Amino acid sequence: MTKVGASCSSSFADFEPQMALLINGLRNRPLCRRRGLRSLLTHAPSKHAVDQASKDHITKALEEAQPPPTLLSYPKRWFTKAFTEPTMVLLSGLGLLYNGSMHSLQLWVDYQQKGKPVRTRSDIRHVQRNKRDLARVFPATIFLALPFAIPMLPFVFRKAPSFLPSVFITDEILAKKMHVTQAKRAELAPLLLASLGQALEARASRGNAQNSSVTQALERRWKNMLNNNSRVTEGDLIALQTVLRDNASILNLSSSQLRIMGQYVGFALPGIQSQSRLYGWVDWILKDDELLRQHGVQVLTEYELLEALEERGFINISGQKTARLRTMLAEHLRFTKTASDVISRRSRGAFSRNGPQITTTSLPLEEIASMTTLILTARALGVHERS
């Protein structure tokens, strides 16, 4: 062998182990740069491997991943929000309105032919709700006849849900309605209390010599109650019922003060016939309270609980649990029952007409009118909304 051949053979022999190590290293190298994340899961060495649960989770996420939105997806999404979803709500609501009207008609036929009156609260509420929905059909039909009325339905559902029949109110619309009502009443509550305070001051300044001292004492108690940060109880309000009846009832409040009450309750046009509408409101609340005491609050669904609490002027009901809603309504029923019992025992006329039986519906007109102020004052102060 020549010198050159021996030198080459020696160099190759020295280089061969290094090549073997390089080849083995390439074989063990993870192939994740070109093959992506799945190669990392299958070809990575043991020190980079993930557990089976994580592997399955990542694989499932990759399979369920949605493609990025394209330019064509935006018009489709807008059409679904502006036309498809409102149209489905409209059609399903019309079906519910038809079925509800047929049920109300059957109740009316049973009463006319069989003399069977409507006694259960569910049937009474159904008839009332159906009558209110039918009264809103005509303005709703005029609105739907306008051009581009369907795309405007989401805006109407969000801003003025009471404009359309209640059969169109879905769970999402109800949640938005409760949120809007809560914000509005939170703003009106201080104005309501301030207007009642002004009415008490004005009536006290014009009081006669016989009851001026009593009225002024109760007025000071009212101011102390409002200025005190401590919790106001039901007994505090019931003790002030007489001064509210004589000085801040809906029978002797000004039109501006009645309008604030109407706005708080949720009247569509609070400045029109506020006094008679507020009297009709409190008269129904007291009668409905009697029905609820007979049947109990446990039978009510969450929708019926929200409807009852919103109707009675509660503020913080959005996002509350069902058990908490039942407790708030039960406390309100106890409050109106206690107040009506105190008024009935004091009212000689109601006692002589009805004997020992005490009910909220047997109260004199001026006492029922004063219950409007009493209930709304409790709502504005949040008496039954603190846990």
C-alpha positions as a printed Julia matrix, in Angstrom:
387×3 Matrix{Float64}:
    0.0    0.0    0.0
    1.33   3.42  -0.89
    1.68   6.25   1.54
   -1.23   8.14   0.05
   -3.51   5.09   0.16
   -2.64   4.39   3.73
   -3.34   7.99   4.67
   -6.79   7.95   3.03
   -7.71   4.65   4.64
   -6.72   5.99   8.04
   -8.75   9.21   7.57
  -11.88   7.29   6.51
  -11.57   4.97   9.47
  -11.44   7.96  11.8
  -14.43   9.63  10.12
  -16.74   6.58  10.02
  -17.78   6.65  13.75
  -18.65  10.35  13.46
  -20.9    9.69  10.44
  -22.65   6.89  12.3
  -23.39   9.19  15.23
  -24.74  11.88  12.88
  -27.06   9.45  11.09
  -28.4    8.07  14.37
  -29.03  11.62  15.61
  -31.03  12.51  12.52
  -33.12   9.41  12.94
  -34.03  10.36  16.52
  -34.71  14.04  15.73
  -38.44  15.06  16.0
  -39.99  15.7   12.58
  -42.22  18.58  13.67
  -41.05  21.44  11.5
  -42.52  20.16   8.27
  -45.13  17.75   9.53
  -46.73  20.2   11.98
  -48.23  19.63  15.42
  -49.42  16.08  14.7
  -45.81  15.02  14.0
  -44.84  16.39  17.4
  -47.45  14.13  18.98
  -46.32  10.99  17.08
  -42.62  11.38  16.23
  -41.25  13.32  19.2
  -38.8   11.49  21.45
  -39.93  10.33  24.86
  -38.65  13.39  26.69
  -40.92  15.67  24.58
  -44.0   13.41  24.53
  -47.35  14.48  26.04
  -49.82  12.32  27.91
  -52.7   10.63  26.11
  -55.4   12.91  27.58
  -53.64  16.06  26.36
  -53.05  14.44  22.98
  -56.75  13.62  22.61
  -57.73  17.13  23.73
  -55.46  18.8   21.17
  -56.59  16.45  18.41
  -60.25  17.15  19.16
  -59.61  20.91  19.23
  -57.93  20.71  15.82
  -60.86  18.77  14.37
  -63.48  21.15  15.81
  -61.63  24.36  14.95
  -63.69  26.7   12.79
  -62.16  28.2    9.7
  -61.41  31.93   9.84
  -64.26  34.19   8.68
  -64.27  35.17   5.06
  -65.72  38.19   3.36
  -68.85  36.21   2.45
  -69.53  35.17   6.06
  -70.18  38.74   7.27
  -73.25  39.39   5.04
  -74.58  35.95   5.97
  -74.17  36.67   9.66
  -75.85  40.08   9.27
  -78.77  38.55   7.35
  -79.24  35.95  10.1
  -79.28  38.59  12.84
  -81.39  41.1   10.93
  -83.93  38.86   9.19
  -83.83  35.16  10.05
  -83.84  35.33  13.85
  -86.46  38.15  14.14
  -88.69  36.35  11.64
  -88.53  33.11  13.63
  -89.39  34.99  16.83
  -92.27  36.69  15.03
  -93.71  33.45  13.63
  -93.41  31.53  16.9
  -94.98  34.47  18.76
  -97.93  34.54  16.39
  -98.48  30.84  17.05
  -98.41  31.41  20.8
 -100.81  34.34  20.43
 -103.27  32.19  18.48
 -103.14  29.34  21.0
 -103.51  31.77  23.9
 -106.51  33.43  22.28
 -108.18  30.06  21.77
 -107.64  29.19  25.43
 -109.12  32.53  26.54
 -112.09  31.96  24.25
 -112.66  28.53  25.79
 -112.61  30.04  29.29
 -115.17  32.63  28.18
 -117.42  29.96  26.65
 -117.26  27.9   29.85
 -118.3   30.95  31.84
 -121.17  31.87  29.5
 -122.59  28.37  29.03
 -121.7   26.59  32.27
 -121.38  29.54  34.64
 -117.85  28.45  35.49
 -115.87  31.52  36.59
 -112.12  31.89  36.21
 -110.69  31.39  39.69
 -107.11  30.14  39.44
 -104.32  32.68  39.24
 -102.79  31.04  36.18
 -106.02  31.41  34.2
 -106.58  34.97  35.44
 -103.03  35.95  34.48
 -103.43  34.23  31.12
 -106.62  36.14  30.3
 -105.08  39.44  31.36
 -101.9   38.8   29.39
 -103.87  37.73  26.34
 -106.08  40.84  26.46
 -103.0   43.03  26.74
 -101.33  41.25  23.83
 -104.41  41.57  21.63
 -104.55  45.29  22.41
 -100.96  45.6   21.15
 -101.57  43.7   17.93
 -102.92  46.71  16.01
  -99.97  49.09  16.64
  -97.58  46.19  16.12
  -99.22  45.4   12.77
  -98.87  49.02  11.67
  -95.2   48.93  12.62
  -94.58  45.65  10.78
  -96.2   47.1    7.64
  -93.45  49.71   7.42
  -90.48  49.15   5.08
  -87.48  47.5    6.75
  -89.57  46.7    9.83
  -88.05  43.23  10.21
  -84.44  44.5   10.52
  -85.64  46.98  13.14
  -87.21  44.26  15.31
  -84.01  43.57  17.32
  -83.83  47.28  18.17
  -87.5   47.34  19.21
  -87.09  44.18  21.28
  -84.13  45.74  23.04
  -85.36  49.31  23.59
  -89.16  48.98  23.77
  -90.13  45.36  24.52
  -93.5   46.43  25.95
  -94.52  47.88  22.58
  -95.06  44.4   21.12
  -97.15  41.54  22.56
  -95.51  39.55  25.34
  -95.5   36.36  23.22
  -92.54  37.82  21.32
  -90.42  38.17  24.47
  -87.82  35.41  24.53
  -85.46  34.64  27.41
  -82.78  36.83  25.84
  -85.21  39.71  25.34
  -86.52  39.29  28.9
  -82.99  39.5   30.31
  -82.37  42.72  28.38
  -85.74  44.1   29.49
  -84.95  43.38  33.15
  -81.57  45.09  32.77
  -83.11  48.21  31.2
  -85.88  48.31  33.83
  -83.38  47.95  36.65
  -81.25  50.86  35.39
  -84.31  53.07  34.85
  -85.78  52.42  38.29
  -82.44  52.93  39.98
  -82.43  56.45  38.51
  -86.08  57.13  39.38
  -85.95  55.86  42.99
  -84.23  58.99  44.43
  -86.58  61.22  42.44
  -89.59  59.33  43.77
  -88.48  59.67  47.39
  -87.67  63.35  46.9
  -91.1   64.06  45.4
  -92.82  62.32  48.32
  -90.72  64.35  50.76
  -91.76  67.55  49.01
  -95.41  66.51  49.22
  -95.09  65.87  52.96
  -93.45  69.25  53.53
  -96.08  71.09  51.49
  -99.0   69.4   53.24
  -97.45  69.87  56.69
  -97.06  73.61  56.12
 -100.78  73.83  55.29
 -101.94  71.55  58.14
 -104.45  72.74  60.73
 -103.72  73.22  64.41
 -105.13  69.85  65.47
 -102.97  67.54  63.43
 -100.0   69.79  62.66
  -97.94  68.49  65.58
  -98.59  64.86  64.69
  -97.89  65.47  61.02
  -94.68  67.34  61.77
  -93.53  64.55  64.06
  -94.17  61.96  61.38
  -92.51  64.19  58.81
  -89.39  64.37  60.97
  -89.5   60.61  61.28
  -89.7   60.34  57.5
  -86.66  62.58  57.06
  -84.69  60.69  59.68
  -85.55  57.42  57.98
  -84.35  58.67  54.59
  -81.2   60.31  55.95
  -80.3   57.34  58.13
  -78.1   54.8   56.39
  -79.4   51.96  58.55
  -81.79  49.4   57.14
  -85.43  50.5   56.88
  -87.84  47.86  58.15
  -91.43  47.06  57.27
  -92.54  48.36  60.67
  -90.99  51.76  59.96
  -93.03  52.13  56.79
  -96.27  50.78  58.24
  -95.99  53.28  61.1
  -95.89  56.06  58.5
  -98.91  54.8   56.56
 -101.28  57.36  58.06
  -99.11  60.33  57.14
  -98.64  58.92  53.66
 -102.4   58.47  53.34
 -103.17  62.03  54.45
 -100.31  63.86  52.74
  -98.71  61.77  49.98
 -101.46  59.6   48.54
 -102.19  59.44  44.83
 -105.45  61.25  45.63
 -103.62  64.44  46.66
 -100.32  64.38  44.75
  -99.56  66.78  41.93
  -99.47  65.72  38.29
  -95.66  65.87  38.16
  -95.39  63.64  41.22
  -97.91  61.2   39.76
  -95.94  61.14  36.52
  -92.79  60.05  38.4
  -94.79  57.23  39.98
  -96.13  56.21  36.57
  -92.64  56.19  35.11
  -91.4   54.04  37.96
  -94.21  51.52  37.56
  -93.58  51.4   33.81
  -96.58  53.1   32.21
  -96.13  53.75  28.51
  -97.51  57.31  28.78
  -97.13  58.16  32.47
  -98.53  61.66  32.13
 -101.96  60.53  30.86
 -104.56  59.62  33.51
 -101.84  58.79  35.99
 -104.11  58.83  39.03
 -106.69  56.34  37.74
 -104.03  54.09  36.24
 -102.04  54.0   39.47
 -105.18  53.16  41.41
 -105.93  50.34  38.99
 -102.34  49.15  39.37
 -102.39  48.96  43.17
 -105.89  47.44  43.17
 -104.65  44.62  40.95
 -101.46  44.16  43.0
 -103.46  43.71  46.21
 -105.85  41.25  44.56
 -102.99  39.35  42.97
 -101.24  39.19  46.34
 -104.33  37.47  47.73
 -104.18  34.89  44.93
 -100.48  34.3   45.52
 -101.06  33.72  49.22
 -103.65  31.09  48.36
 -101.52  29.21  45.83
  -98.03  30.0   47.16
  -94.93  31.26  45.38
  -93.39  27.79  45.0
  -95.64  26.96  42.04
  -94.38  29.92  39.99
  -91.82  29.48  37.25
  -88.8   31.75  36.95
  -90.52  33.76  34.22
  -93.62  34.21  36.39
  -91.45  35.26  39.34
  -89.66  37.89  37.26
  -92.99  39.08  35.87
  -94.54  39.4   39.35
  -91.53  41.18  40.87
  -91.14  43.54  37.93
  -94.84  44.35  38.09
  -94.53  45.21  41.8
  -91.7   47.69  41.23
  -88.66  45.7   42.37
  -85.31  46.97  41.14
  -82.51  44.43  41.65
  -84.03  41.29  40.15
  -81.79  40.84  37.11
  -79.38  37.94  37.54
  -80.86  36.76  40.84
  -81.27  33.06  41.6
  -84.74  31.55  41.58
  -84.68  30.84  45.32
  -83.84  34.48  46.02
  -86.67  35.66  43.76
  -89.14  33.5   45.67
  -87.91  34.93  48.97
  -88.31  38.52  47.77
  -91.85  37.89  46.57
  -92.79  36.08  49.79
  -91.5   39.03  51.85
  -93.56  41.43  49.75
  -96.69  39.31  50.34
  -96.06  39.36  54.08
  -95.56  43.14  53.99
  -98.82  43.9   52.18
 -100.72  41.46  54.39
  -99.4   43.07  57.59
 -100.13  46.58  56.31
 -103.65  45.67  55.21
 -104.36  44.02  58.57
 -103.28  47.17  60.42
 -105.37  49.35  58.13
 -108.41  47.07  58.37
 -108.35  47.04  62.16
 -108.11  50.8   62.15
 -110.76  51.3   59.5
 -114.12  51.16  61.24
 -116.08  51.24  58.0
 -114.33  48.22  56.48
 -114.74  46.27  59.71
 -118.47  46.97  59.95
 -119.1   45.96  56.34
 -117.13  42.74  56.35
 -117.16  41.58  59.97
 -114.09  39.94  61.44
 -112.85  38.71  58.06
 -109.89  40.88  56.99
 -108.85  41.06  53.35
 -106.89  43.58  51.33
 -109.76  43.95  48.86
 -112.14  45.2   51.6
 -110.17  48.39  52.26
 -111.73  51.8   51.65
 -110.76  53.71  48.54
 -108.45  56.18  50.29
 -106.65  53.35  52.07
 -106.11  51.44  48.83
 -104.8   54.63  47.25
 -102.34  55.09  50.11
 -101.03  51.56  49.55
  -99.64  52.78  46.23
  -97.32  55.19  48.02
  -96.49  52.62  50.7
  -95.51  49.9   48.22
  -93.53  52.19  45.94
  -91.71  53.7   48.92
  -90.68  50.21  50.01
  -89.46  49.5   46.48
  -87.48  52.74  46.2
  -85.83  52.06  49.58
  -85.08  48.45  48.66
  -86.73  47.07  51.8
  -87.11  43.52  50.48
  -84.1   43.42  48.17
  -81.32  43.08  50.74
  -80.21  39.55  51.4
